[in-house]
Amino acid sequence: VLDGEPIPPWWALQARAGQTLVLGAPRDGVSSYLAIRGGLDVPQVLGSRATDRKAHFGGLEGRGLERGDRLSLCPAIGVVRSCPETGWGARIDVLGNKGAVRVLPAAEWTCFQPEARDIFLHDGWTVTAQANRAGYRLDGRELRLRHPLNLMSHGIVPGTVQVPPAGLPIIQMADANTCGGYPKIATVIEADLRCVAQVPVGGTIRFELTTRDEARQALQARQTFLAALTNDLRMIFQ
């Protein structure tokens, strides 16, 4: 809402000095995003102005924003044109109650009991309060191994679904650990990890198996969409 006037989502417009923009809670998902022409004038760290709250660097003093903080903007080039009809909103996926996250079997998939694999795929998993950009801890029925398994710490990537000794899975997210030694039951495909990030605490996640070909096709479709979005943004910010 800009000075009391509602603004459609996925819309671009020019704001005047002194106007007030209010961002309410999103109706779907967890996070909303605001893009500012020119960007925020904060120091660059490793070529980025983003904030890493886990490592406490970047952005504004390496922390989240607090009431009363003031941020300057970088110089903006060009003017904002009217927003074209793109249908972006229809392409931004938020995992609904009936939606499922697509996964591929991971290295230790067969090390879990058949019943555990059935539970993983057919149960609904609750997102606990221990959920952030590093990982999402889930709550549900215990996933048991066929036999005790000791692994050396090894490299992991975002999307890896690990199962600690308690038997409850952890999904590695965008700021995932670089290594770990827990058994891996599955990997969330790259195209669907953004959907996981929009599930709130207390929300439900379901998993379904997919194939590598389907995972590649989903990623290609996502990349095609982002390329089209980039072209549309060039039309707006000229």
Disulfide bonds with the S-S distance in Angstrom:
none
